[in-house]
Amino acid sequence: MEFRRKFGRKKEKKSIKGLFLVVLLVVVLYLWFNADSLLKALF
């Protein structure tokens, strides 16, 4: 029972970390494809 509880917590943390990595990947891709327009707007 205790093992199941620990496993459940670990799975929950992993899903949150995975979601964070997906969001980070989306942000990086967005910045990568819009780098030209962002640089033109700044400079």
C-alpha positions as CSV (number, residue, x, y, z in Angstrom):
1,M,0.0,0.0,0.0
2,E,2.8,2.4,0.9
3,F,4.7,1.4,-2.3
4,R,1.6,2.2,-4.4
5,R,1.3,5.6,-2.7
6,K,4.9,6.5,-3.4
7,F,4.5,5.4,-7.0
8,G,1.4,7.5,-7.4
9,R,3.3,10.6,-6.1
10,K,6.2,9.9,-8.4
11,K,3.9,9.6,-11.4
12,E,2.2,12.9,-10.6
13,K,5.5,14.7,-10.4
14,K,6.7,13.2,-13.6
15,S,3.5,14.3,-15.4
16,I,4.0,17.9,-14.2
17,K,7.7,17.8,-15.2
18,G,6.7,16.5,-18.6
19,L,4.1,19.2,-19.1
20,F,6.7,21.8,-18.1
21,L,9.1,20.4,-20.7
22,V,6.4,20.5,-23.4
23,V,5.6,24.1,-22.7
24,L,9.3,25.0,-22.7
25,L,9.7,23.2,-26.0
26,V,6.8,25.2,-27.5
27,V,8.3,28.5,-26.3
28,V,11.7,27.6,-27.7
29,L,10.2,26.6,-31.1
30,Y,8.1,29.8,-31.1
31,L,11.1,32.0,-30.4
32,W,13.2,30.0,-33.0
33,F,10.7,30.6,-35.8
34,N,10.0,34.3,-34.9
35,A,13.6,35.2,-34.2
36,D,13.9,37.3,-37.4
37,S,10.8,39.3,-36.7
38,L,11.7,39.8,-33.0
39,L,15.2,41.0,-33.9
40,K,13.8,43.4,-36.5
41,A,11.3,44.8,-34.0
42,L,14.0,45.3,-31.3
43,F,16.8,46.8,-33.5
